[in-house]
Amino acid sequence: MNHLNKAKRAEMVHDDVIAFESENDERGITAEVAMQWTLTYSESVHTYANTINTHEGGTHEEGFRAAMTS
């Protein structure tokens, strides 16, 4: 994650990357999230499903955005 922000020359709000993961063995679901806030006005969201880059978004990205803004 740090290399993404360095490439943009973005000034960080804080140096630490916020990261967490969760796994549900019964359903076979795993989720990993990493976030870092910068002082830039544009956002950069990179999402993956089953290790495939979902650059066009999708329901998982919409759900994440809804959760972050509620």
C-alpha positions as CSV (number, residue, x, y, z in Angstrom):
1,M,0.0,0.0,0.0
2,N,2.8,2.4,0.8
3,H,4.2,2.2,-2.7
4,L,0.8,3.3,-4.2
5,N,0.8,6.5,-2.2
6,K,4.5,7.2,-2.8
7,A,4.0,6.9,-6.5
8,K,1.3,9.7,-6.2
9,R,3.6,11.7,-3.9
10,A,0.6,12.0,-1.5
11,E,1.1,13.4,1.9
12,M,-0.2,11.0,4.6
13,V,-2.5,11.9,7.4
14,H,-0.8,9.2,9.4
15,D,2.1,6.9,8.6
16,D,0.4,3.6,9.6
17,V,-1.6,1.5,7.3
18,I,-4.9,0.3,8.8
19,A,-5.3,-3.4,8.0
20,F,-7.5,-6.2,9.1
21,E,-8.8,-9.5,7.9
22,S,-11.6,-11.9,8.8
23,E,-12.4,-15.4,7.9
24,N,-15.6,-17.5,8.1
25,D,-14.6,-21.2,7.9
26,E,-18.3,-22.4,7.6
27,R,-18.9,-20.4,4.5
28,G,-15.4,-20.4,3.2
29,I,-15.2,-16.6,3.1
30,T,-12.1,-14.5,3.7
31,A,-11.9,-10.7,3.6
32,E,-8.8,-8.5,3.9
33,V,-8.9,-4.7,4.0
34,A,-6.1,-2.2,4.1
35,M,-6.6,1.6,4.2
36,Q,-4.5,4.7,4.5
37,W,-5.7,8.3,4.4
38,T,-3.9,11.1,2.5
39,L,-4.4,14.8,2.1
40,T,-5.3,14.4,-1.6
41,Y,-8.8,15.2,-2.9
42,S,-9.1,12.2,-5.2
43,E,-9.6,8.6,-4.0
44,S,-7.9,5.5,-5.0
45,V,-9.8,2.2,-4.4
46,H,-8.3,-1.1,-5.6
47,T,-10.6,-4.1,-5.2
48,Y,-10.1,-7.8,-5.8
49,A,-12.4,-10.8,-5.8
50,N,-10.8,-14.2,-5.9
51,T,-7.4,-12.5,-6.6
52,I,-8.8,-10.9,-9.7
53,N,-8.7,-7.1,-10.0
54,T,-12.2,-5.8,-10.2
55,H,-11.3,-2.4,-11.6
56,E,-14.9,-1.7,-12.6
57,G,-16.1,-2.1,-9.0
58,G,-18.9,-4.4,-8.1
59,T,-21.3,-5.2,-5.3
60,H,-18.5,-5.8,-2.8
61,E,-17.1,-2.4,-3.5
62,E,-20.5,-0.7,-3.3
63,G,-21.0,-2.4,0.1
64,F,-17.6,-1.3,1.4
65,R,-18.3,2.3,0.3
66,A,-21.8,2.2,2.0
67,A,-20.3,0.9,5.2
68,M,-17.5,3.5,5.2
69,T,-20.0,6.4,4.8
70,S,-22.8,5.3,7.1
